[in-house]
Amino acid sequence: MKSKKMLLLTMLVFVTLLASISFASAAVIPVSDVRVEINDHDVSKKGESEIVLNLKRDRTIEVEVEFEADENADDVRIRAEIVGYEHDRRDRLVDMTNYFNLRENNRYVRTLQLNLPTLMDKGDYTIDVQLLKRNADTKTFSFPVVIDTQDDAMEIRDVIFTPGNSIKAGTSFITNVRLRNIGNEEQDNVKVTVAIPELGRVDAIYIDEIEEEEYKTSEGLVINVPLCADEKKYEVLVLVDYNAFEQEEQKHFITVTKNDACNADSSLTGVKSFNAQAVVGSANSIAGNKVSFPVILSNPSDNSKTVILSPQGADDLGNVKVSPNWVVDLAPFSTMTAYVEVTPANNVAEGEHSFTISATDGTNTKLLNFAVNVKPGSASTASSSSNWVLISVVIVAVLLIIIIIIVLFNKMNNDDEDEEDYY
């Protein structure tokens, strides 16, 4: 009997010891007043499940975690992850801070970033935010989010060159562009353009329609490399225009090798060059306000020419476009005007910004220099002042109309009085 009691007592002590060890190992991270913001929205303000954020894929979101340390603690780490992504074995949508130490009564803020790939299916997901420490229970906060996309958005998924990325001068290569409609709306009349600006070679094609989430590959676009093109690597520009004003762009490279058939007799010596002339070279503007520089292009030869206009050195200025198009077809003995349109960005520095427009037909290149003097102000103030001018013009016009009506009315009264005197 005593042996049974001793065995029972030993088991009781053992269980108690295990429980104490388990309790000791289950310490908690000494933090409180935890606040979480996702893209500057405080999702912890009203409880974990009361706020559901609508986020756009193909974007980077920020997760900011703020808390107070109740005690000193070493080797603490914060982890954020999107749960529910189908391809998480390949692309883990997770970010973690480095290990850091806590000091009692100090407040800490850490920011993590999560990239939302375009391959994500639209729908409901969860963002888990975890506070981790060795030999301590993990604190986990979960927040529901909805992943959506823009109404109008296209993606260049792949660019394929045939026969390859190396071509001999004097021959042609074919480009097929693989597209995906990642927006919520069907896209009609999608224009795909492939060009080698330095050689003045370009081809374009239209895709009638691409439905939501649909993949489509363009028909082959053919680029002919001049027989005497220099042996080097050339930039190939791929442009996709859709929804009237939207554009996607990618830059690739193709290597051109020498063709022994090129000699002095086969060169383009004697062919008349096109002409490019800027009407004005400088203008004043304010942030967000568009200015235009007319460029006169003329073709003095009896052969048609394709001229490509491209900006250089304008990256810090803002949006630079060429209207009606950056690719201009000039008929023999013709002249036309293109417009270089510059809209300074809202954050552009005040003062003069210089840039160059390169115009090339593949054989000859003209460089046109421009300058925009950005002055204090914004497009809203300019719009406001122009509105006041318009209002002033309308007021003056109304006053003139009233004066004319009064003069006519007085003249009619005088005529009536004259008629009464006559009778």
VOPAGU-2260 file (C-alpha; in pm, 1 decimal, decimal comma):
REM VOPAGU-2260
SITE   aa  ch    i         X         Y         Z
SITE  MET   A    0       0,0       0,0       0,0
SITE  LYS   A    1     281,4     235,3      95,2
SITE  SER   A    2     452,3     165,1    -235,3
SITE  LYS   A    3     134,6     262,9    -421,4
SITE  LYS   A    4     109,6     587,4    -225,8
SITE  MET   A    5     473,9     664,0    -295,8
SITE  LEU   A    6     422,3     593,7    -667,3
SITE  LEU   A    7     115,8     819,5    -674,3
SITE  LEU   A    8     303,0    1093,5    -490,8
SITE  THR   A    9     597,6    1065,4    -730,3
SITE  MET   A   10     364,6    1092,4   -1031,1
SITE  LEU   A   11     194,0    1397,8    -876,3
SITE  VAL   A   12     530,1    1569,1    -821,0
SITE  PHE   A   13     634,9    1483,5   -1178,1
SITE  VAL   A   14     313,6    1624,8   -1328,4
SITE  THR   A   15     347,5    1938,2   -1116,5
SITE  LEU   A   16     707,1    1978,9   -1231,2
SITE  LEU   A   17     604,2    1941,1   -1597,6
SITE  ALA   A   18     327,4    2195,7   -1551,6
SITE  SER   A   19     567,7    2443,0   -1394,5
SITE  ILE   A   20     817,4    2392,5   -1677,5
SITE  SER   A   21     539,0    2437,3   -1935,3
SITE  PHE   A   22     415,1    2748,4   -1755,8
SITE  ALA   A   23     768,0    2890,2   -1744,6
SITE  SER   A   24     819,3    2829,7   -2114,5
SITE  ALA   A   25     486,3    2992,8   -2201,4
SITE  ALA   A   26     594,8    3346,1   -2110,6
SITE  VAL   A   27     428,9    3630,5   -2294,6
SITE  ILE   A   28     588,7    3917,7   -2482,5
SITE  PRO   A   29     575,4    4217,5   -2245,2
SITE  VAL   A   30     400,4    4466,5   -2476,3
SITE  SER   A   31      69,0    4652,7   -2462,8
SITE  ASP   A   32    -137,2    4913,7   -2646,7
SITE  VAL   A   33     -59,5    4755,2   -2984,2
SITE  ARG   A   34    -175,2    4962,7   -3283,2
SITE  VAL   A   35    -160,1    4849,0   -3646,7
SITE  GLU   A   36    -194,2    5069,2   -3956,9
SITE  ILE   A   37    -221,9    4934,2   -4311,3
SITE  ASN   A   38    -159,6    5197,5   -4576,9
SITE  ASP   A   39    -219,3    5469,4   -4313,1
SITE  HIS   A   40    -553,4    5319,7   -4206,9
SITE  ASP   A   41    -574,0    5233,0   -3837,1
SITE  VAL   A   42    -724,7    4883,8   -3858,4
SITE  SER   A   43    -689,2    4819,1   -3485,1
SITE  LYS   A   44    -885,5    5127,5   -3385,8
SITE  LYS   A   45   -1227,2    4959,9   -3391,0
SITE  GLY   A   46   -1129,6    4600,6   -3338,9
SITE  GLU   A   47    -959,9    4347,4   -3556,2
SITE  SER   A   48   -1260,5    4243,8   -3766,7
SITE  GLU   A   49   -1458,5    4564,9   -3801,1
SITE  ILE   A   50   -1251,0    4730,2   -4075,7
SITE  VAL   A   51   -1197,8    4557,3   -4411,0
SITE  LEU   A   52    -953,1    4731,3   -4644,6
SITE  ASN   A   53    -982,3    4720,4   -5022,4
SITE  LEU   A   54    -626,7    4695,6   -5160,9
SITE  LYS   A   55    -500,9    4699,4   -5519,9
SITE  ARG   A   56    -276,8    4420,9   -5646,9
SITE  ASP   A   57      45,8    4503,4   -5830,8
SITE  ARG   A   58     115,0    4750,3   -5550,1
SITE  THR   A   59     326,3    4765,2   -5234,0
SITE  ILE   A   60     141,1    4810,9   -4905,9
SITE  GLU   A   61     285,4    4933,4   -4577,4
SITE  VAL   A   62     209,1    4775,3   -4241,7
SITE  GLU   A   63     302,2    4993,2   -3945,5
SITE  VAL   A   64     306,0    4838,4   -3597,1
SITE  GLU   A   65     326,7    5055,1   -3284,4
SITE  PHE   A   66     330,8    4934,5   -2922,0
SITE  GLU   A   67     460,2    5006,6   -2572,1
SITE  ALA   A   68     710,4    4788,7   -2382,6
SITE  ASP   A   69     591,5    4693,2   -2034,1
SITE  GLU   A   70     925,2    4534,0   -1941,2
SITE  ASN   A   71    1276,6    4494,4   -2075,0
SITE  ALA   A   72    1303,9    4216,7   -2334,3
SITE  ASP   A   73    1568,9    4100,6   -2580,2
SITE  ASP   A   74    1548,2    3957,0   -2931,7
SITE  VAL   A   75    1199,7    4066,8   -3032,2
SITE  ARG   A   76    1088,9    4052,6   -3395,7
SITE  ILE   A   77     776,1    4155,6   -3591,5
SITE  ARG   A   78     643,1    3959,0   -3886,2
SITE  ALA   A   79     365,9    4041,4   -4138,2
SITE  GLU   A   80     221,5    3798,4   -4390,7
SITE  ILE   A   81     -69,7    3776,7   -4633,8
SITE  VAL   A   82    -248,5    3445,8   -4584,3
SITE  GLY   A   83    -437,6    3275,5   -4867,2
SITE  TYR   A   84    -211,8    3342,5   -5167,3
SITE  GLU   A   85    -222,9    3045,3   -5404,8
SITE  HIS   A   86     144,7    3057,1   -5504,8
SITE  ASP   A   87     290,8    3117,3   -5158,8
SITE  ARG   A   88     537,3    2828,7   -5198,9
SITE  ARG   A   89     709,4    3027,4   -5472,2
SITE  ASP   A   90     638,0    3383,9   -5359,4
SITE  ARG   A   91     595,6    3422,5   -4985,9
SITE  LEU   A   92     408,6    3745,7   -4921,5
SITE  VAL   A   93     589,9    3810,8   -4597,3
SITE  ASP   A   94     818,8    4068,9   -4439,9
SITE  MET   A   95    1006,1    4065,4   -4107,8
SITE  THR   A   96    1201,6    4314,1   -3903,7
SITE  ASN   A   97    1545,8    4248,5   -3764,7
SITE  TYR   A   98    1569,7    4140,3   -3401,1
SITE  PHE   A   99    1565,4    4431,2   -3156,8
SITE  ASN   A  100    1553,8    4483,9   -2779,7
SITE  LEU   A  101    1278,6    4642,2   -2570,3
SITE  ARG   A  102    1324,3    4883,6   -2283,9
SITE  GLU   A  103    1051,3    4929,0   -2027,1
SITE  ASN   A  104     802,7    5216,9   -2085,2
SITE  ASN   A  105     948,2    5298,3   -2429,1
SITE  ARG   A  106     719,6    5313,5   -2732,4
SITE  TYR   A  107     824,4    5145,3   -3057,2
SITE  VAL   A  108     718,9    5182,2   -3421,5
SITE  ARG   A  109     821,3    4941,1   -3695,3
SITE  THR   A  110     717,4    4946,3   -4064,0
SITE  LEU   A  111     695,2    4641,4   -4290,6
SITE  GLN   A  112     619,0    4618,6   -4661,8
SITE  LEU   A  113     424,3    4357,9   -4854,9
SITE  ASN   A  114     429,7    4339,1   -5236,0
SITE  LEU   A  115     101,5    4232,0   -5396,2
SITE  PRO   A  116     182,2    4051,0   -5725,0
SITE  THR   A  117     -38,6    4077,2   -6031,5
SITE  LEU   A  118     -85,7    3698,3   -6023,1
SITE  MET   A  119    -297,3    3725,8   -5709,0
SITE  ASP   A  120    -659,4    3628,2   -5756,0
SITE  LYS   A  121    -901,6    3899,6   -5656,4
SITE  GLY   A  122   -1090,5    3822,7   -5337,3
SITE  ASP   A  123   -1067,3    3794,0   -4959,5
SITE  TYR   A  124    -736,4    3750,7   -4776,7
SITE  THR   A  125    -598,1    3795,6   -4425,9
SITE  ILE   A  126    -298,6    3992,7   -4308,9
SITE  ASP   A  127    -140,4    3837,4   -4000,1
SITE  VAL   A  128      80,9    4058,9   -3784,6
SITE  GLN   A  129     290,0    3866,5   -3530,2
SITE  LEU   A  130     510,7    3978,6   -3242,3
SITE  LEU   A  131     771,6    3707,3   -3183,1
SITE  LYS   A  132    1021,5    3632,6   -2909,2
SITE  ARG   A  133    1221,1    3324,6   -2825,8
SITE  ASN   A  134    1067,3    3118,8   -2542,2
SITE  ALA   A  135     749,6    3326,1   -2544,7
SITE  ASP   A  136     404,0    3290,8   -2687,1
SITE  THR   A  137     352,2    3466,8   -3019,0
SITE  LYS   A  138     109,4    3756,3   -3022,9
SITE  THR   A  139     -92,9    3741,5   -3345,4
SITE  PHE   A  140    -329,4    4004,1   -3486,2
SITE  SER   A  141    -534,4    3918,6   -3795,5
SITE  PHE   A  142    -696,2    4169,3   -4028,6
SITE  PRO   A  143    -928,3    4085,2   -4321,9
SITE  VAL   A  144    -854,8    4257,4   -4654,2
SITE  VAL   A  145   -1002,9    4245,5   -5002,9
SITE  ILE   A  146    -758,5    4239,5   -5293,8
SITE  ASP   A  147    -892,2    4415,6   -5602,8
SITE  THR   A  148    -745,6    4583,8   -5910,3
SITE  GLN   A  149    -782,7    4902,5   -6112,2
SITE  ASP   A  150   -1061,6    4933,2   -6368,3
SITE  ASP   A  151    -814,7    4983,6   -6654,4
SITE  ALA   A  152    -480,8    4805,2   -6632,7
SITE  MET   A  153    -271,0    4607,4   -6880,9
SITE  GLU   A  154      45,5    4408,5   -6823,9
SITE  ILE   A  155     318,7    4313,3   -7068,6
SITE  ARG   A  156     378,8    3952,8   -6968,4
SITE  ASP   A  157     642,6    3857,7   -7226,5
SITE  VAL   A  158     823,9    3981,7   -7536,5
SITE  ILE   A  159     948,1    3718,8   -7783,2
SITE  PHE   A  160    1200,2    3792,0   -8061,4
SITE  THR   A  161    1224,0    3554,6   -8359,7
SITE  PRO   A  162    1475,5    3424,1   -8466,4
SITE  GLY   A  163    1631,8    3546,0   -8140,8
SITE  ASN   A  164    1801,7    3830,8   -7958,3
SITE  SER   A  165    2079,3    3852,7   -8217,9
SITE  ILE   A  166    2018,0    3954,8   -8580,4
SITE  LYS   A  167    2238,9    4026,3   -8880,1
SITE  ALA   A  168    2220,4    4372,7   -9033,2
SITE  GLY   A  169    2007,3    4381,6   -9348,8
SITE  THR   A  170    1766,3    4115,2   -9221,4
SITE  SER   A  171    1441,3    4126,4   -9023,1
SITE  PHE   A  172    1316,3    3993,7   -8692,1
SITE  ILE   A  173     962,2    3933,7   -8564,4
SITE  THR   A  174     833,1    4044,5   -8225,0
SITE  ASN   A  175     532,8    3889,3   -8049,0
SITE  VAL   A  176     405,8    4064,3   -7737,7
SITE  ARG   A  177     216,0    3866,1   -7473,7
SITE  LEU   A  178     -41,2    4079,5   -7287,1
SITE  ARG   A  179    -270,5    4030,6   -6989,9
SITE  ASN   A  180    -569,2    4244,4   -6900,5
SITE  ILE   A  181    -532,2    4277,2   -6522,5
SITE  GLY   A  182    -806,4    4538,5   -6485,4
SITE  ASN   A  183   -1177,8    4509,9   -6420,5
SITE  GLU   A  184   -1282,6    4637,8   -6764,6
SITE  GLU   A  185   -1260,9    4490,5   -7114,3
SITE  GLN   A  186   -1008,8    4675,4   -7332,9
SITE  ASP   A  187   -1081,0    4751,8   -7699,3
SITE  ASN   A  188    -842,2    4859,7   -7976,7
SITE  VAL   A  189    -524,6    4794,6   -7783,0
SITE  LYS   A  190    -228,9    4926,7   -7983,5
SITE  VAL   A  191     104,2    4743,2   -7965,6
SITE  THR   A  192     411,8    4923,0   -8100,9
SITE  VAL   A  193     767,1    4790,8   -8135,6
SITE  ALA   A  194    1049,3    5022,4   -8237,5
SITE  ILE   A  195    1424,8    5066,7   -8249,1
SITE  PRO   A  196    1442,8    5447,8   -8210,7
SITE  GLU   A  197    1812,5    5470,0   -8292,1
SITE  LEU   A  198    1755,5    5303,7   -8629,5
SITE  GLY   A  199    1421,8    5472,9   -8701,4
SITE  ARG   A  200    1246,2    5138,5   -8739,8
SITE  VAL   A  201     893,0    5085,0   -8610,3
SITE  ASP   A  202     591,3    4857,9   -8655,3
SITE  ALA   A  203     250,7    4862,4   -8486,0
SITE  ILE   A  204     -62,2    4650,6   -8470,0
SITE  TYR   A  205    -404,4    4659,3   -8299,2
SITE  ILE   A  206    -571,4    4391,4   -8087,8
SITE  ASP   A  207    -949,9    4431,9   -8113,1
SITE  GLU   A  208   -1042,8    4333,9   -7758,5
SITE  ILE   A  209    -897,1    4175,9   -7446,2
SITE  GLU   A  210   -1144,0    4072,2   -7179,3
SITE  GLU   A  211   -1091,2    4096,5   -6804,7
SITE  GLU   A  212    -815,0    3859,0   -6684,0
SITE  GLU   A  213    -759,3    3739,0   -7043,0
SITE  TYR   A  214    -417,2    3670,7   -7197,7
SITE  LYS   A  215    -354,3    3755,6   -7564,0
SITE  THR   A  216     -46,1    3747,5   -7784,2
SITE  SER   A  217      -8,8    4001,8   -8063,5
SITE  GLU   A  218      50,5    3902,5   -8420,4
SITE  GLY   A  219     410,4    3930,7   -8533,6
SITE  LEU   A  220     550,8    4281,6   -8570,1
SITE  VAL   A  221     829,1    4297,0   -8828,5
SITE  ILE   A  222    1136,0    4517,0   -8784,9
SITE  ASN   A  223    1386,5    4540,8   -9070,9
SITE  VAL   A  224    1742,0    4626,8   -8967,3
SITE  PRO   A  225    1931,1    4846,8   -9218,0
SITE  LEU   A  226    2203,3    4674,2   -9414,9
SITE  CYS   A  227    2475,6    4906,2   -9286,2
SITE  ALA   A  228    2361,1    4935,5   -8925,3
SITE  ASP   A  229    2647,0    4955,6   -8675,6
SITE  GLU   A  230    2745,2    4632,1   -8507,5
SITE  LYS   A  231    2626,5    4675,9   -8147,6
SITE  LYS   A  232    2340,9    4629,7   -7903,4
SITE  TYR   A  233    2025,4    4836,8   -7971,5
SITE  GLU   A  234    1736,9    4926,6   -7742,6
SITE  VAL   A  235    1399,7    4787,2   -7851,0
SITE  LEU   A  236    1102,5    4984,1   -7717,8
SITE  VAL   A  237     770,3    4804,1   -7663,4
SITE  LEU   A  238     465,1    5024,6   -7607,0
SITE  VAL   A  239     106,7    4924,9   -7530,7
SITE  ASP   A  240    -157,9    5199,7   -7563,4
SITE  TYR   A  241    -509,0    5136,3   -7426,6
SITE  ASN   A  242    -810,7    5317,0   -7283,5
SITE  ALA   A  243    -723,0    5629,7   -7486,6
SITE  PHE   A  244    -470,9    5771,2   -7236,9
SITE  GLU   A  245    -308,5    5471,3   -7065,2
SITE  GLN   A  246      26,5    5328,1   -7166,9
SITE  GLU   A  247     259,4    5048,1   -7061,3
SITE  GLU   A  248     623,6    5042,7   -7168,7
SITE  GLN   A  249     911,0    4796,0   -7160,8
SITE  LYS   A  250    1266,6    4822,6   -7287,6
SITE  HIS   A  251    1454,2    4525,8   -7431,0
SITE  PHE   A  252    1776,2    4484,7   -7626,7
SITE  ILE   A  253    1874,4    4313,6   -7947,4
SITE  THR   A  254    2226,8    4263,6   -8080,2
SITE  VAL   A  255    2297,8    4351,0   -8444,4
SITE  THR   A  256    2594,0    4181,6   -8610,7
SITE  LYS   A  257    2780,9    4309,2   -8916,1
SITE  ASN   A  258    2675,5    4217,9   -9269,1
SITE  ASP   A  259    2970,2    4187,3   -9511,2
SITE  ALA   A  260    2740,4    4289,6   -9797,1
SITE  CYS   A  261    2751,8    4645,9   -9667,3
SITE  ASN   A  262    3005,7    4852,3   -9864,7
SITE  ALA   A  263    3048,2    5204,1   -9994,5
SITE  ASP   A  264    2828,4    5139,1  -10299,4
SITE  SER   A  265    2537,1    5012,1  -10088,6
SITE  SER   A  266    2543,8    5296,9   -9838,9
SITE  LEU   A  267    2272,1    5560,5   -9828,5
SITE  THR   A  268    2503,8    5841,2   -9935,8
SITE  GLY   A  269    2323,9    6120,1  -10120,5
SITE  VAL   A  270    1976,6    6060,6   -9976,7
SITE  LYS   A  271    1831,5    6389,5   -9856,9
SITE  SER   A  272    1778,5    6417,4   -9483,6
SITE  PHE   A  273    1457,2    6531,8   -9319,3
SITE  ASN   A  274    1446,6    6867,9   -9141,7
SITE  ALA   A  275    1335,4    6936,1   -8783,6
SITE  GLN   A  276    1299,6    7286,5   -8643,6
SITE  ALA   A  277    1168,6    7407,9   -8307,7
SITE  VAL   A  278     943,4    7714,2   -8331,4
SITE  VAL   A  279    1022,0    7818,6   -7970,7
SITE  GLY   A  280    1287,2    7678,8   -7741,2
SITE  SER   A  281    1175,8    7790,2   -7396,0
SITE  ALA   A  282     858,9    7861,4   -7200,2
SITE  ASN   A  283     740,5    7939,4   -6848,7
SITE  SER   A  284     511,0    7705,3   -6660,1
SITE  ILE   A  285     391,0    7604,6   -6315,0
SITE  ALA   A  286     351,7    7259,2   -6160,9
SITE  GLY   A  287      68,5    7066,5   -6323,7
SITE  ASN   A  288      24,3    7319,4   -6607,9
SITE  LYS   A  289      94,2    7190,5   -6962,3
SITE  VAL   A  290     304,8    7385,4   -7212,1
SITE  SER   A  291     354,8    7295,8   -7579,4
SITE  PHE   A  292     653,8    7340,3   -7809,4
SITE  PRO   A  293     571,2    7321,7   -8183,4
SITE  VAL   A  294     823,1    7129,6   -8395,2
SITE  ILE   A  295     811,3    7162,0   -8774,6
SITE  LEU   A  296     912,8    6844,3   -8960,6
SITE  SER   A  297     971,4    6843,1   -9335,9
SITE  ASN   A  298    1073,8    6582,1   -9588,6
SITE  PRO   A  299    1255,7    6732,1   -9893,2
SITE  SER   A  300    1310,8    6395,0  -10062,5
SITE  ASP   A  301    1091,5    6191,1  -10296,3
SITE  ASN   A  302    1091,5    5898,3  -10049,8
SITE  SER   A  303     859,6    5871,8   -9751,1
SITE  LYS   A  304    1027,9    5881,7   -9410,8
SITE  THR   A  305     938,9    5763,3   -9060,8
SITE  VAL   A  306    1072,1    5994,7   -8792,7
SITE  ILE   A  307    1081,3    5893,8   -8426,7
SITE  LEU   A  308    1078,4    6166,2   -8162,1
SITE  SER   A  309    1197,6    6077,0   -7812,4
SITE  PRO   A  310    1278,6    6291,1   -7503,5
SITE  GLN   A  311    1618,1    6280,6   -7333,8
SITE  GLY   A  312    1711,3    6424,9   -6995,7
SITE  ALA   A  313    1352,8    6503,7   -6892,8
SITE  ASP   A  314    1308,7    6242,0   -6618,1
SITE  ASP   A  315    1314,7    6496,1   -6334,0
SITE  LEU   A  316    1076,6    6738,9   -6505,9
SITE  GLY   A  317     753,6    6542,6   -6525,2
SITE  ASN   A  318     534,3    6413,5   -6806,6
SITE  VAL   A  319     672,8    6472,5   -7157,3
SITE  LYS   A  320     464,9    6359,7   -7456,9
SITE  VAL   A  321     468,0    6413,0   -7830,5
SITE  SER   A  322     137,4    6488,9   -8005,3
SITE  PRO   A  323     -16,7    6349,3   -8216,9
SITE  ASN   A  324     234,1    6065,3   -8182,2
SITE  TRP   A  325     602,0    6008,2   -8111,0
SITE  VAL   A  326     624,0    5822,4   -8444,3
SITE  VAL   A  327     564,8    6054,5   -8743,1
SITE  ASP   A  328     520,4    5940,0   -9103,9
SITE  LEU   A  329     633,4    6205,3   -9354,2
SITE  ALA   A  330     514,8    6172,3   -9713,6
SITE  PRO   A  331     753,8    6281,5   -9993,7
SITE  PHE   A  332     795,9    6661,4  -10013,5
SITE  SER   A  333     562,8    6713,9   -9715,2
SITE  THR   A  334     568,0    6923,3   -9399,0
SITE  MET   A  335     383,3    6874,0   -9071,1
SITE  THR   A  336     389,9    7007,8   -8715,9
SITE  ALA   A  337     429,5    6793,6   -8405,4
SITE  TYR   A  338     391,7    6926,0   -8052,0
SITE  VAL   A  339     616,1    6846,0   -7757,6
SITE  GLU   A  340     384,0    6868,2   -7453,6
SITE  VAL   A  341     540,4    6912,2   -7109,6
SITE  THR   A  342     348,3    6897,7   -6781,2
SITE  PRO   A  343     579,7    6967,3   -6483,5
SITE  ALA   A  344     523,6    6731,6   -6191,1
SITE  ASN   A  345     379,0    6867,3   -5866,6
SITE  ASN   A  346     707,2    6804,4   -5682,9
SITE  VAL   A  347     939,9    6945,9   -5950,0
SITE  ALA   A  348    1195,1    7201,1   -5828,8
SITE  GLU   A  349    1144,8    7562,5   -5929,0
SITE  GLY   A  350    1378,6    7709,3   -6190,1
SITE  GLU   A  351    1491,0    7622,2   -6541,7
SITE  HIS   A  352    1485,9    7260,3   -6658,5
SITE  SER   A  353    1653,2    7174,6   -6988,9
SITE  PHE   A  354    1588,7    6865,3   -7200,0
SITE  THR   A  355    1644,4    6742,6   -7553,9
SITE  ILE   A  356    1417,4    6589,8   -7815,5
SITE  SER   A  357    1591,6    6342,9   -8045,7
SITE  ALA   A  358    1442,3    6313,5   -8394,9
SITE  THR   A  359    1575,0    6029,8   -8610,5
SITE  ASP   A  360    1481,4    5843,7   -8925,9
SITE  GLY   A  361    1740,4    5573,5   -8865,3
SITE  THR   A  362    2000,8    5737,5   -9086,6
SITE  ASN   A  363    2007,4    6095,4   -8964,8
SITE  THR   A  364    1944,9    6235,3   -8618,4
SITE  LYS   A  365    1848,3    6589,4   -8518,3
SITE  LEU   A  366    1872,4    6712,3   -8159,9
SITE  LEU   A  367    1635,5    6989,6   -8048,5
SITE  ASN   A  368    1701,2    7167,7   -7718,5
SITE  PHE   A  369    1420,3    7297,5   -7497,2
SITE  ALA   A  370    1389,9    7459,8   -7156,5
SITE  VAL   A  371    1096,5    7496,5   -6916,4
SITE  ASN   A  372    1119,1    7760,7   -6644,1
SITE  VAL   A  373     905,4    7630,6   -6356,2
SITE  LYS   A  374     764,4    7913,7   -6147,3
SITE  PRO   A  375     586,7    7909,0   -5808,2
SITE  GLY   A  376     222,3    7812,4   -5817,8
SITE  SER   A  377       7,1    7518,5   -5919,6
SITE  ALA   A  378    -234,3    7423,5   -6192,6
SITE  SER   A  379    -524,7    7491,1   -5957,4
SITE  THR   A  380    -422,5    7854,7   -5910,9
SITE  ALA   A  381    -368,0    7891,1   -6284,3
SITE  SER   A  382    -707,3    7737,8   -6348,5
SITE  SER   A  383    -857,8    7969,8   -6089,4
SITE  SER   A  384    -705,1    8278,1   -6249,8
SITE  SER   A  385    -816,5    8164,6   -6594,4
SITE  ASN   A  386   -1165,7    8109,7   -6452,0
SITE  TRP   A  387   -1164,6    8466,6   -6319,8
SITE  VAL   A  388   -1060,9    8593,2   -6661,7
SITE  LEU   A  389   -1345,9    8397,1   -6817,6
SITE  ILE   A  390   -1591,8    8528,3   -6557,9
SITE  SER   A  391   -1472,2    8885,1   -6618,8
SITE  VAL   A  392   -1523,6    8844,9   -6993,4
SITE  VAL   A  393   -1875,3    8708,3   -6936,5
SITE  ILE   A  394   -1961,5    8997,9   -6700,7
SITE  VAL   A  395   -1837,7    9256,0   -6953,0
SITE  ALA   A  396   -2036,0    9083,6   -7229,3
SITE  VAL   A  397   -2353,5    9083,8   -7016,8
SITE  LEU   A  398   -2307,3    9452,9   -6932,4
SITE  LEU   A  399   -2263,7    9535,9   -7302,2
SITE  ILE   A  400   -2580,5    9344,5   -7386,5
SITE  ILE   A  401   -2773,2    9532,2   -7112,6
SITE  ILE   A  402   -2643,2    9868,0   -7239,7
SITE  ILE   A  403   -2744,1    9778,9   -7596,7
SITE  ILE   A  404   -3092,2    9676,8   -7478,7
SITE  ILE   A  405   -3132,0   10007,3   -7286,2
SITE  VAL   A  406   -3018,9   10213,5   -7588,9
SITE  LEU   A  407   -3259,2   10028,7   -7818,6
SITE  PHE   A  408   -3541,9   10064,2   -7567,3
SITE  ASN   A  409   -3482,9   10443,3   -7536,4
SITE  LYS   A  410   -3465,4   10473,2   -7914,6
SITE  MET   A  411   -3798,9   10291,9   -7949,2
SITE  ASN   A  412   -3958,7   10529,2   -7691,1
SITE  ASN   A  413   -3823,8   10832,2   -7877,2
SITE  ASP   A  414   -3960,9   10699,0   -8204,9
SITE  ASP   A  415   -4303,5   10648,9   -8042,4
SITE  GLU   A  416   -4301,1   11007,7   -7908,2
SITE  ASP   A  417   -4206,8   11141,4   -8252,1
SITE  GLU   A  418   -4495,5   10952,1   -8410,0
SITE  GLU   A  419   -4741,8   11093,6   -8152,9
SITE  ASP   A  420   -4619,2   11449,9   -8223,7
SITE  TYR   A  421   -4655,0   11386,5   -8592,9
SITE  TYR   A  422   -5019,1   11287,5   -8561,2
